[in-house]
Amino acid sequence: MKTSDIRSLSKYLLPHMPTFVHKGKLLYASPLNHVLRAFHFDSSAFDKETFYVTVFYLPLYVPSSHIHLGFGERLRSSKGQAWNLSDPRLGEELLACIQQHGLPFLEAVKQPCDVVTAIQRLGIDSNVYNLEAMAYSLVMIDDVVAAQQALERLTKLLDTSVPWQAEMKTRAMELARKLDIDPQEARRQLAEWEQATVKNLGLG
């Protein structure tokens, strides 16, 4: 799927999605308001006409250098998971799916408190990514005691022999230290991380 294909689809979809912006493989809601809420278009490795659409959210105050779709789900066409550029009713059917399934999904995660609720529904204890997003979101909404507990659980789960987990633990421990001293300082740290993530993702 080429960028020009996404651009053509965007021209059809965006008049019906007035708060969304097209950027690369994304259609995302603007303003960001601390949480990237978007549709991601991804090519099939087997067929240049086939592509997938994932609706997802991403808390921007959790440092990230790239888009990941862990907090999302695929939008399925009437013929299965994939969509096809050659389908004469592609725009109409995709828009209907976005309106019926995608937009309600994103409507539920407009701000950090919504992220907390959404992740609680997913279950947090078996997934360090879920727990990290939960803990940081709790800091964002000033639920200090719950944030401290979540950060403690997170640091206990992480394996420092794994480089990315060691990095996550160092970051979580630093945030926990600042939270213990001054919750406003912890939120300032999250604001810095959010600015960096927005820049890394090319959204700024």
ZAMARGU-4260 file (C-alpha; in steps of 0.2 Angstrom, whole numbers, plus 5000, padded with zeros to 4 digits):
<rodrens>
0) 5000/5000/5000 | 5008/5016/4994 | 5007/5033/5003 | 4997/5039/4988 | 4984/5026/4992
5) 4982/5031/5010 | 4981/5049/5004 | 4967/5045/4992 | 4957/5036/5005 | 4960/5050/5017
10) 4952/5062/5005 | 4936/5052/5005 | 4936/5048/5024 | 4942/5065/5032 | 4926/5075/5027
15) 4917/5063/5038 | 4930/5064/5052 | 4933/5083/5054 | 4944/5082/5070 | 4956/5070/5061
20) 4972/5073/5052 | 4982/5063/5040 | 5000/5060/5043 | 5010/5046/5034 | 5001/5029/5038
25) 4990/5038/5052 | 4973/5046/5053 | 4974/5054/5070 | 4963/5064/5081 | 4968/5082/5084
30) 4971/5090/5097 | 4981/5076/5104 | 4977/5080/5123 | 4991/5068/5129 | 4984/5053/5120
35) 4987/5048/5102 | 4970/5041/5095 | 4972/5035/5078 | 4969/5023/5063 | 4985/5015/5056
40) 4985/5008/5038 | 4997/4994/5035 | 5002/4985/5019 | 5000/4966/5017 | 5017/4957/5014
45) 5009/4946/5002 | 4998/4957/4991 | 5000/4975/4986 | 4982/4978/4985 | 4978/4971/5002
50) 4980/4981/5018 | 4975/4981/5036 | 4968/4995/5047 | 4971/4996/5066 | 4962/5008/5078
55) 4973/5011/5093 | 4978/5023/5107 | 4995/5027/5113 | 4998/5037/5129 | 5011/5050/5123
60) 5018/5053/5141 | 5025/5035/5140 | 5042/5037/5131 | 5041/5030/5113 | 5052/5031/5098
65) 5040/5023/5086 | 5021/5019/5084 | 5016/5003/5092 | 4998/4995/5091 | 4997/4986/5108
70) 4983/4996/5113 | 4972/4993/5098 | 4962/4981/5088 | 4960/4978/5069 | 4945/4984/5060
75) 4939/4970/5049 | 4931/4971/5032 | 4915/4961/5028 | 4927/4948/5019 | 4939/4945/5034
80) 4953/4955/5043 | 4960/4963/5027 | 4954/4977/5015 | 4957/4978/4997 | 4961/4993/4986
85) 4952/4985/4971 | 4936/4984/4980 | 4924/4997/4972 | 4915/5000/4988 | 4931/5001/4998
90) 4928/5019/5004 | 4910/5017/5008 | 4913/5001/5018 | 4928/5007/5027 | 4920/5023/5032
95) 4905/5013/5039 | 4916/5002/5049 | 4926/5017/5056 | 4910/5025/5061 | 4902/5009/5069
100) 4918/5002/5077 | 4933/5013/5076 | 4926/5030/5082 | 4917/5023/5097 | 4933/5014/5102
105) 4943/5030/5102 | 4929/5040/5110 | 4932/5030/5126 | 4950/5035/5127 | 4951/5054/5126
110) 4962/5058/5141 | 4973/5049/5154 | 4959/5045/5166 | 4951/5035/5151 | 4967/5026/5148
115) 4967/5020/5166 | 4949/5013/5164 | 4953/5005/5147 | 4968/4996/5154 | 4959/4990/5169
120) 4947/4982/5157 | 4962/4974/5148 | 4970/4967/5164 | 4987/4974/5169 | 4997/4961/5180
125) 5003/4950/5166 | 5009/4964/5154 | 5022/4976/5159 | 5017/4988/5145 | 4999/4989/5152
130) 5006/4991/5169 | 5018/5005/5164 | 5004/5015/5154 | 4993/5012/5169 | 5006/5019/5182
135) 5010/5034/5171 | 4992/5038/5168 | 4988/5037/5187 | 5002/5050/5189 | 4994/5061/5176
140) 4978/5061/5185 | 4985/5064/5202 | 4980/5047/5210 | 4997/5047/5219 | 4994/5032/5230
145) 4988/5021/5216 | 5002/5027/5205 | 5015/5022/5218 | 5008/5005/5220 | 5007/5002/5201
150) 5025/5009/5199 | 5031/4997/5213 | 5022/4982/5205 | 5030/4987/5188 | 5048/4988/5195
155) 5046/4971/5203 | 5040/4963/5187 | 5054/4969/5176 | 5070/4959/5172 | 5085/4970/5172
160) 5095/4956/5162 | 5084/4961/5147 | 5090/4978/5140 | 5073/4986/5136 | 5066/4980/5153
165) 5081/4987/5162 | 5078/5004/5153 | 5059/5003/5158 | 5064/5000/5176 | 5076/5014/5177
170) 5063/5026/5170 | 5050/5019/5182 | 5061/5021/5197 | 5065/5039/5193 | 5047/5043/5191
175) 5043/5035/5207 | 5057/5045/5216 | 5050/5061/5209 | 5033/5056/5214 | 5038/5053/5232
180) 5046/5070/5233 | 5034/5081/5223 | 5019/5075/5212 | 5021/5091/5202 | 5039/5086/5198
185) 5033/5069/5192 | 5020/5077/5181 | 5034/5089/5174 | 5044/5073/5170 | 5029/5066/5160
190) 5027/5082/5151 | 5045/5081/5145 | 5043/5063/5140 | 5027/5068/5130 | 5036/5082/5121
195) 5050/5070/5116 | 5037/5056/5110 | 5027/5069/5100 | 5043/5074/5091 | 5049/5056/5089
200) 5033/5051/5081 | 5033/5066/5069 | 5017/5073/5076 | 5023/5090/5082
</rodrens>
